[in-house]
Amino acid sequence: MNTHSLSRAARGVFRRGFTIVEIIVVIVIIGVLATLIAPRLIGRVGAAKTSTALSNANSIAGAINTYRLDTGSLPTGPSVMFLVERPTDVEADKWHGPYMNSRENLLDPWGVEFVLIVPGQRNFDFDVVSYGADKKAGGEGEDQDVTNK
């Protein structure tokens, strides 16, 4: 050791950690950044779920068209479970399903089963609808209905 480092050690100049003021400043900076960024990220989560619901509704609509080609008709009820389980009123030799891999594929991003509307309100033959985050018809933003194209 040289004399210069001995004199610093003797004076207690070496720092071993952060002061409480430095820690508080870092926490305040992180808090400010979080309040600026969090609302933007939360808005994007809702948009991502809406986009996923639209994609899933279109996939279900494709499966329904295949079902209709096989059986010659569309179910009249709102449930889309006929894509994974053969309805009792459909002959076994006409139903070539399941048309979707699992029941989970029939749920929207909010965990609710998609609804089949026959005849369609937006499309001619039928609509596949998710009622969004509020799980009610209508709404705006994240709560708006999502219908296949």
Backbone as ProteinMPNN parsed JSONL, in Angstrom:
{"seq_chain_A": "MNTHSLSRAARGVFRRGFTIVEIIVVIVIIGVLATLIAPRLIGRVGAAKTSTALSNANSIAGAINTYRLDTGSLPTGPSVMFLVERPTDVEADKWHGPYMNSRENLLDPWGVEFVLIVPGQRNFDFDVVSYGADKKAGGEGEDQDVTNK", "coords_chain_A": {"N_chain_A": [[0.832, -1.19, 0.0], [0.457, 2.23, -0.714], [1.362, 5.448, 0.632], [-0.579, 7.325, 0.146], [-3.049, 5.904, -0.143], [-3.179, 4.879, 2.419], [-3.573, 7.111, 3.962], [-6.112, 7.902, 3.14], [-7.65, 5.756, 4.016], [-7.228, 5.932, 6.709], [-8.565, 8.275, 7.246], [-11.161, 7.516, 6.844], [-12.479, 7.693, 4.376], [-13.322, 5.871, 2.46], [-16.179, 4.575, 0.827], [-18.833, 2.441, 1.633], [-21.422, 1.817, 0.856], [-24.727, 2.928, -0.181], [-26.161, 6.097, 0.598], [-29.042, 6.963, 2.574], [-30.424, 9.038, 1.403], [-29.661, 8.882, -1.305], [-30.841, 6.456, -1.984], [-33.555, 7.066, -1.608], [-33.894, 9.024, -3.608], [-33.528, 7.459, -5.941], [-35.732, 5.729, -5.692], [-37.846, 7.574, -5.903], [-37.467, 8.473, -8.544], [-37.946, 6.076, -9.962], [-40.638, 5.717, -9.253], [-41.828, 7.973, -10.496], [-41.315, 7.398, -13.205], [-42.808, 5.024, -13.412], [-45.444, 5.983, -13.043], [-45.751, 7.433, -15.355], [-45.463, 5.551, -17.414], [-47.086, 3.279, -16.87], [-49.991, 3.765, -17.348], [-50.049, 3.783, -20.163], [-49.206, 1.196, -20.823], [-51.239, -0.357, -19.657], [-53.437, 0.357, -21.218], [-52.678, -0.812, -23.61], [-52.822, -3.515, -23.038], [-55.573, -4.012, -22.959], [-56.188, -3.45, -25.65], [-54.721, -5.461, -26.872], [-56.075, -7.736, -25.973], [-58.546, -7.338, -27.226], [-57.777, -7.512, -29.905], [-56.89, -10.165, -29.957], [-59.317, -11.448, -29.398], [-60.755, -10.847, -31.744], [-59.245, -12.22, -33.664], [-59.57, -14.865, -32.728], [-62.367, -15.096, -32.963], [-62.64, -14.999, -35.727], [-61.315, -17.382, -36.409], [-63.024, -19.258, -35.223], [-65.292, -18.744, -36.743], [-64.446, -19.719, -39.218], [-64.273, -22.448, -38.589], [-66.966, -22.928, -38.067], [-68.048, -22.57, -40.611], [-66.932, -24.808, -41.896], [-68.184, -26.827, -40.403], [-70.837, -26.306, -41.196], [-70.691, -26.939, -43.915], [-70.24, -29.691, -43.709], [-72.504, -30.67, -42.295], [-74.711, -29.422, -43.378], [-76.256, -27.442, -42.23], [-76.76, -24.749, -39.823], [-76.462, -24.479, -36.289], [-79.091, -23.319, -34.096], [-78.923, -22.242, -31.567], [-77.162, -20.156, -29.126], [-74.712, -21.184, -28.279], [-71.363, -22.255, -28.993], [-70.377, -24.739, -28.649], [-70.92, -26.932, -30.215], [-68.878, -27.244, -31.916], [-66.944, -28.75, -30.729], [-68.231, -30.894, -29.585], [-70.473, -33.338, -30.739], [-73.702, -32.397, -31.674], [-76.841, -33.685, -30.483], [-78.88, -33.748, -32.345], [-77.681, -34.033, -34.792], [-76.64, -36.178, -37.3], [-74.34, -38.866, -36.87], [-72.702, -39.628, -39.029], [-72.521, -37.333, -40.521], [-71.269, -35.406, -39.012], [-68.051, -34.369, -38.729], [-66.243, -33.719, -36.8], [-64.017, -33.214, -33.945], [-64.222, -29.685, -34.604], [-62.75, -27.692, -33.556], [-59.797, -27.587, -31.531], [-60.025, -27.705, -28.69], [-62.155, -27.04, -25.822], [-61.274, -24.703, -24.609], [-60.472, -23.128, -26.712], [-62.784, -22.003, -27.511], [-63.328, -19.935, -25.888], [-63.312, -16.457, -25.095], [-60.746, -13.874, -24.651], [-61.378, -12.973, -22.093], [-62.357, -15.093, -20.783], [-64.922, -16.05, -21.318], [-67.399, -17.883, -23.092], [-67.562, -17.65, -26.635], [-70.278, -16.266, -28.549], [-72.81, -17.41, -30.729], [-74.623, -15.913, -33.261], [-77.417, -16.222, -35.178], [-79.61, -15.322, -37.742], [-76.767, -13.367, -38.847], [-75.909, -10.127, -37.52], [-73.976, -8.388, -38.293], [-72.571, -9.82, -40.219], [-73.721, -11.74, -43.047], [-74.75, -14.523, -42.816], [-74.114, -15.493, -40.166], [-72.904, -14.416, -36.938], [-70.009, -14.424, -34.908], [-69.496, -13.685, -31.667], [-67.848, -11.818, -29.117], [-68.466, -10.415, -26.011], [-66.723, -8.688, -24.793], [-64.769, -7.064, -22.168], [-66.637, -6.287, -20.218], [-68.588, -8.156, -20.479], [-71.136, -7.804, -21.487], [-73.637, -6.964, -23.917], [-72.855, -4.462, -26.318], [-71.086, -1.406, -25.506], [-67.932, 0.391, -25.085], [-64.495, 0.966, -26.063], [-62.391, -1.162, -24.246], [-64.541, -2.593, -23.426], [-66.142, -3.013, -25.599], [-68.069, -4.878, -28.024], [-66.84, -7.674, -29.872], [-66.772, -8.824, -33.108], [-66.708, -11.372, -35.608], [-65.163, -11.069, -38.86]], "CA_chain_A": [[0.0, 0.0, 0.0], [1.214, 3.474, -0.687], [0.979, 6.356, 1.72], [-1.801, 8.045, -0.2], [-4.185, 5.078, 0.204], [-3.234, 4.753, 3.874], [-4.14, 8.323, 4.55], [-7.565, 7.891, 2.886], [-8.232, 4.753, 4.895], [-7.167, 6.458, 8.069], [-9.584, 9.318, 7.394], [-12.488, 6.914, 6.695], [-13.067, 8.226, 3.158], [-13.896, 4.789, 1.663], [-17.635, 4.411, 0.957], [-19.192, 1.028, 1.574], [-22.785, 1.637, 0.374], [-25.462, 4.126, -0.559], [-26.808, 6.807, 1.705], [-30.509, 6.887, 2.526], [-30.877, 10.06, 0.454], [-29.488, 8.337, -2.641], [-31.858, 5.411, -2.171], [-34.854, 7.749, -1.758], [-33.913, 9.658, -4.932], [-33.744, 6.4, -6.933], [-37.124, 5.274, -5.553], [-38.713, 8.625, -6.456], [-37.321, 8.431, -10.005], [-38.675, 4.877, -10.422], [-42.068, 5.999, -9.098], [-42.241, 8.911, -11.549], [-41.335, 6.65, -14.459], [-43.933, 4.079, -13.376], [-46.711, 6.694, -13.247], [-45.819, 7.87, -16.747], [-45.497, 4.414, -18.34], [-48.134, 2.302, -16.54], [-51.266, 3.94, -18.075], [-49.895, 3.391, -21.569], [-49.144, -0.262, -20.897], [-52.557, -0.891, -19.322], [-54.257, 0.544, -22.41], [-52.266, -1.77, -24.64], [-53.296, -4.839, -22.651], [-56.955, -4.081, -23.436], [-56.161, -3.52, -27.112], [-54.224, -6.789, -27.235], [-57.162, -8.705, -25.751], [-59.538, -7.124, -28.277], [-57.197, -8.063, -31.13], [-56.921, -11.622, -29.807], [-60.72, -11.868, -29.519], [-61.115, -10.784, -33.16], [-58.575, -13.336, -34.332], [-60.236, -16.104, -32.317], [-63.713, -15.108, -33.553], [-62.483, -15.368, -37.144], [-60.988, -18.82, -36.454], [-64.259, -19.989, -34.913], [-66.162, -18.594, -37.913], [-63.964, -20.682, -40.214], [-64.682, -23.782, -38.142], [-68.425, -23.013, -38.245], [-68.289, -22.784, -42.046], [-66.622, -26.212, -42.164], [-69.298, -27.577, -39.804], [-72.02, -26.122, -42.044], [-70.486, -27.729, -45.137], [-70.38, -31.109, -43.376], [-73.838, -31.045, -41.802], [-75.754, -28.802, -44.193], [-77.043, -26.449, -41.486], [-76.161, -24.068, -38.669], [-77.274, -24.574, -35.064], [-79.858, -22.106, -33.824], [-78.622, -21.735, -30.238], [-76.008, -19.252, -29.05], [-73.48, -21.867, -27.882], [-70.487, -22.75, -30.053], [-69.851, -26.032, -28.197], [-71.113, -27.931, -31.262], [-67.613, -27.385, -32.634], [-66.111, -29.765, -30.058], [-69.1, -32.032, -29.235], [-71.54, -33.521, -31.732], [-75.062, -32.19, -31.17], [-77.66, -34.903, -30.56], [-79.76, -33.716, -33.513], [-76.87, -34.16, -36.007], [-76.274, -37.571, -37.54], [-72.919, -39.12, -36.627], [-71.94, -39.707, -40.279], [-72.38, -35.988, -41.082], [-70.403, -34.595, -38.134], [-66.668, -34.816, -38.893], [-65.48, -32.935, -35.821], [-64.234, -31.825, -33.525], [-63.786, -28.65, -35.526], [-61.769, -26.913, -32.798], [-58.971, -28.507, -30.746], [-60.463, -27.86, -27.304], [-63.159, -26.092, -25.329], [-60.612, -23.434, -24.299], [-60.419, -22.33, -27.937], [-64.093, -21.37, -27.701], [-63.445, -18.864, -24.894], [-62.655, -15.203, -25.448], [-59.644, -13.57, -23.72], [-61.914, -12.678, -20.765], [-62.78, -16.36, -20.199], [-66.343, -16.299, -21.575], [-67.623, -18.541, -24.382], [-68.067, -16.845, -27.742], [-71.707, -16.436, -28.801], [-73.201, -17.518, -32.132], [-75.882, -15.224, -33.572], [-77.909, -16.629, -36.496], [-78.704, -14.802, -38.755], [-75.838, -12.371, -38.345], [-76.26, -8.705, -37.543], [-72.898, -7.733, -39.027], [-72.328, -10.685, -41.371], [-74.987, -12.203, -43.596], [-75.246, -15.797, -42.29], [-73.976, -15.624, -38.716], [-71.849, -13.662, -36.258], [-69.369, -14.989, -33.728], [-69.36, -12.457, -30.884], [-67.369, -11.721, -27.737], [-69.029, -9.185, -25.455], [-65.664, -7.848, -24.24], [-64.403, -7.131, -20.747], [-67.808, -6.141, -19.327], [-69.414, -9.352, -20.703], [-72.488, -7.36, -21.829], [-73.758, -6.452, -25.279], [-72.565, -3.032, -26.427], [-69.911, -0.938, -24.783], [-66.896, 1.094, -25.83], [-63.14, 0.677, -25.621], [-62.154, -2.572, -23.9], [-65.845, -3.218, -23.177], [-66.925, -3.133, -26.843], [-68.259, -6.205, -28.594], [-65.937, -8.048, -30.959], [-67.497, -9.717, -34.019], [-65.901, -11.848, -36.716], [-65.283, -10.346, -40.145]], "C_chain_A": [[0.872, 1.247, 0.0], [0.688, 4.401, 0.406], [-0.304, 7.1, 1.424], [-3.042, 7.224, 0.17], [-4.289, 4.871, 1.7], [-3.883, 5.975, 4.496], [-5.646, 8.399, 4.311], [-8.25, 6.909, 3.817], [-8.252, 5.254, 6.325], [-8.23, 7.521, 8.298], [-11.003, 8.762, 7.26], [-13.212, 7.394, 5.456], [-13.715, 7.121, 2.315], [-15.393, 4.681, 1.93], [-17.967, 2.939, 0.795], [-20.603, 0.807, 1.028], [-23.394, 2.966, -0.019], [-26.026, 4.793, 0.681], [-28.312, 6.684, 1.54], [-31.07, 7.905, 1.546], [-30.751, 9.547, -0.98], [-30.544, 7.274, -2.946], [-33.226, 6.045, -2.381], [-34.954, 8.408, -3.127], [-34.178, 8.613, -6.019], [-35.186, 5.906, -6.882], [-38.091, 6.291, -6.137], [-38.645, 8.616, -7.98], [-38.066, 7.233, -10.578], [-40.176, 5.097, -10.326], [-42.592, 6.928, -10.171], [-42.316, 8.195, -12.892], [-42.519, 5.685, -14.517], [-45.256, 4.789, -13.615], [-46.85, 7.205, -14.673], [-46.045, 6.711, -17.708], [-46.685, 3.491, -18.098], [-49.446, 2.542, -17.282], [-51.176, 3.538, -19.54], [-49.873, 1.878, -21.725], [-50.498, -0.895, -20.615], [-53.496, -0.756, -20.514], [-53.93, -0.452, -23.497], [-52.696, -3.183, -24.309], [-54.729, -5.028, -23.144], [-57.018, -4.206, -24.949], [-55.68, -4.888, -27.573], [-55.305, -7.846, -27.049], [-58.231, -8.57, -26.831], [-59.048, -7.709, -29.593], [-57.21, -9.592, -31.103], [-58.342, -12.15, -29.97], [-61.159, -11.862, -30.987], [-60.497, -11.947, -33.931], [-59.247, -14.665, -34.002], [-61.638, -16.209, -32.911], [-63.644, -15.504, -35.026], [-62.137, -16.84, -37.301], [-62.229, -19.665, -36.203], [-65.221, -19.912, -36.096], [-65.743, -19.555, -39.028], [-64.37, -22.103, -39.862], [-66.189, -23.97, -38.316], [-68.76, -23.228, -39.716], [-67.979, -24.223, -42.446], [-67.726, -27.114, -41.623], [-70.526, -27.499, -40.709], [-71.886, -26.903, -43.341], [-70.689, -29.22, -44.876], [-71.817, -31.496, -43.067], [-74.983, -30.47, -42.625], [-76.589, -27.773, -43.466], [-76.2, -25.8, -40.391], [-77.028, -24.31, -37.449], [-78.001, -23.254, -34.814], [-79.553, -21.499, -32.46], [-77.377, -20.874, -30.212], [-74.688, -19.947, -28.745], [-72.686, -22.323, -29.097], [-69.855, -24.094, -29.679], [-70.029, -27.138, -29.241], [-69.842, -28.132, -32.086], [-66.69, -28.419, -31.994], [-66.908, -30.997, -29.644], [-70.219, -32.134, -30.261], [-72.9, -33.288, -31.089], [-75.896, -33.46, -31.367], [-78.548, -34.93, -31.795], [-78.995, -33.81, -34.842], [-76.424, -35.615, -36.127], [-74.758, -37.745, -37.44], [-72.103, -39.148, -37.92], [-71.765, -38.343, -40.957], [-71.417, -35.117, -40.283], [-68.988, -35.151, -38.208], [-65.728, -34.065, -37.949], [-64.618, -33.801, -34.94], [-63.594, -30.837, -34.499], [-62.823, -27.659, -34.875], [-61.03, -27.89, -31.877], [-59.475, -28.737, -29.331], [-61.523, -26.822, -26.954], [-62.548, -24.73, -25.044], [-60.519, -22.531, -25.525], [-61.737, -21.616, -28.222], [-64.334, -20.238, -26.706], [-62.726, -17.62, -25.393], [-61.541, -14.908, -24.437], [-60.098, -13.237, -22.296], [-62.516, -13.92, -20.12], [-64.235, -16.719, -20.399], [-66.482, -16.926, -22.964], [-68.117, -17.538, -25.422], [-69.525, -17.196, -27.984], [-71.94, -16.497, -30.308], [-74.551, -16.839, -32.314], [-76.246, -15.559, -35.014], [-79.298, -16.047, -36.69], [-77.843, -13.681, -38.16], [-76.386, -10.958, -38.413], [-75.219, -7.907, -38.323], [-72.575, -8.501, -40.31], [-73.662, -11.271, -41.819], [-75.535, -13.439, -42.888], [-75.229, -15.873, -40.772], [-72.867, -14.697, -38.215], [-71.3, -14.509, -35.117], [-68.955, -13.778, -32.892], [-68.742, -12.731, -29.52], [-67.903, -10.404, -27.214], [-68.001, -8.327, -24.729], [-65.509, -7.993, -22.739], [-65.608, -7.047, -19.822], [-68.803, -7.285, -19.479], [-70.89, -9.023, -20.97], [-72.494, -6.854, -23.261], [-73.545, -4.946, -25.288], [-71.293, -2.68, -25.703], [-68.923, -0.262, -25.698], [-65.536, 0.722, -25.273], [-62.952, -0.814, -25.391], [-63.466, -3.322, -23.694], [-66.648, -3.442, -24.463], [-67.015, -4.578, -27.295], [-67.25, -6.426, -29.721], [-66.657, -9.088, -31.797], [-66.587, -10.114, -35.168], [-66.145, -11.013, -37.965], [-65.532, -11.321, -41.267]], "O_chain_A": [[1.913, 1.286, 0.656], [-0.341, 4.122, 1.021], [-1.04, 7.468, 2.34], [-3.99, 7.769, 0.734], [-5.395, 4.701, 2.213], [-4.654, 5.866, 5.45], [-6.384, 8.894, 5.162], [-9.32, 7.202, 4.35], [-9.209, 5.012, 7.061], [-8.742, 7.661, 9.408], [-11.963, 9.479, 7.541], [-14.438, 7.498, 5.466], [-14.597, 7.426, 1.513], [-15.836, 4.693, 3.078], [-17.432, 2.271, -0.089], [-20.951, -0.342, 0.754], [-22.709, 3.977, -0.171], [-26.327, 4.139, 1.679], [-28.793, 6.332, 0.463], [-32.099, 7.651, 0.919], [-31.653, 9.763, -1.788], [-31.071, 7.218, -4.057], [-33.981, 5.605, -3.248], [-36.014, 8.353, -3.75], [-34.973, 8.86, -6.925], [-35.799, 5.687, -7.927], [-39.058, 5.914, -6.799], [-39.678, 8.741, -8.639], [-38.754, 7.37, -11.589], [-40.915, 4.704, -11.229], [-43.679, 6.709, -10.706], [-43.281, 8.371, -13.636], [-43.159, 5.548, -15.559], [-46.114, 4.259, -14.319], [-47.969, 7.391, -15.151], [-46.742, 6.866, -18.71], [-47.242, 2.963, -19.06], [-49.994, 1.58, -17.819], [-52.136, 3.005, -20.095], [-50.462, 1.341, -22.664], [-50.869, -1.871, -21.266], [-54.274, -1.67, -20.789], [-54.817, -0.89, -24.229], [-52.917, -3.982, -25.218], [-55.065, -6.082, -23.685], [-57.815, -4.982, -25.476], [-56.182, -5.418, -28.564], [-55.438, -8.752, -27.872], [-58.766, -9.574, -27.301], [-59.82, -8.335, -30.319], [-57.506, -10.233, -32.111], [-58.552, -13.183, -30.607], [-61.859, -12.775, -31.424], [-61.16, -12.577, -34.755], [-59.469, -15.491, -34.887], [-62.056, -17.293, -33.319], [-64.489, -16.254, -35.513], [-62.615, -17.487, -38.233], [-62.458, -20.665, -36.884], [-65.889, -20.894, -36.42], [-66.593, -20.137, -39.702], [-64.765, -22.875, -40.736], [-66.639, -25.058, -38.675], [-69.67, -23.995, -40.033], [-68.7, -24.8, -43.261], [-68.156, -28.052, -42.296], [-71.18, -28.512, -40.96], [-72.866, -27.474, -43.821], [-71.242, -29.932, -45.714], [-72.295, -32.534, -43.524], [-76.103, -30.979, -42.573], [-77.557, -27.268, -44.035], [-75.093, -26.239, -40.082], [-78.252, -24.341, -37.58], [-77.564, -22.199, -35.275], [-79.897, -20.342, -32.22], [-76.612, -20.862, -31.177], [-73.631, -19.345, -28.936], [-73.26, -22.728, -30.108], [-68.904, -24.533, -30.325], [-69.364, -28.171, -29.163], [-69.745, -29.082, -32.864], [-65.762, -28.909, -32.637], [-66.319, -32.045, -29.376], [-70.841, -31.131, -30.61], [-73.222, -33.908, -30.076], [-75.672, -34.215, -32.313], [-78.935, -36.004, -32.254], [-79.6, -33.68, -35.907], [-75.901, -36.201, -35.179], [-73.994, -36.882, -37.87], [-70.942, -38.74, -37.923], [-70.95, -38.209, -41.87], [-70.817, -34.191, -40.828], [-68.748, -36.285, -37.793], [-64.568, -33.814, -38.275], [-64.504, -35.005, -35.17], [-62.572, -31.119, -35.124], [-62.163, -26.881, -35.564], [-61.592, -28.914, -31.488], [-59.369, -29.85, -28.816], [-61.751, -25.862, -27.69], [-63.212, -23.707, -25.212], [-60.491, -21.308, -25.395], [-61.798, -20.729, -29.074], [-65.414, -19.65, -26.68], [-61.674, -17.705, -26.027], [-61.411, -15.636, -23.453], [-59.274, -13.222, -21.381], [-63.113, -13.837, -19.046], [-64.745, -17.608, -19.717], [-65.773, -16.548, -23.897], [-68.967, -16.693, -25.14], [-69.962, -18.3, -27.66], [-71.345, -15.734, -31.069], [-75.51, -17.15, -31.608], [-75.51, -15.239, -35.947], [-80.139, -16.276, -35.821], [-78.159, -13.128, -37.107], [-77.222, -10.638, -39.259], [-75.533, -6.886, -38.934], [-72.336, -7.9, -41.357], [-74.623, -11.292, -41.05], [-76.668, -13.416, -42.407], [-76.218, -16.273, -40.157], [-72.01, -14.258, -38.982], [-72.045, -15.224, -34.447], [-68.166, -12.946, -33.341], [-69.056, -13.721, -28.858], [-67.807, -9.382, -27.894], [-68.369, -7.33, -24.108], [-66.044, -8.915, -22.124], [-65.612, -7.663, -18.757], [-69.754, -7.386, -18.705], [-71.775, -9.841, -20.718], [-71.477, -6.373, -23.761], [-73.993, -4.24, -24.385], [-70.514, -3.556, -25.33], [-69.043, -0.321, -26.921], [-65.429, 0.223, -24.152], [-63.31, -1.632, -26.238], [-63.499, -4.549, -23.779], [-67.737, -4.013, -24.408], [-66.147, -5.395, -26.988], [-66.863, -5.493, -30.424], [-67.102, -10.112, -31.279], [-65.792, -9.307, -35.649], [-67.172, -10.352, -38.111], [-65.662, -10.914, -42.422]]}, "name": "protein", "num_of_chains": 1, "seq": "MNTHSLSRAARGVFRRGFTIVEIIVVIVIIGVLATLIAPRLIGRVGAAKTSTALSNANSIAGAINTYRLDTGSLPTGPSVMFLVERPTDVEADKWHGPYMNSRENLLDPWGVEFVLIVPGQRNFDFDVVSYGADKKAGGEGEDQDVTNK"}
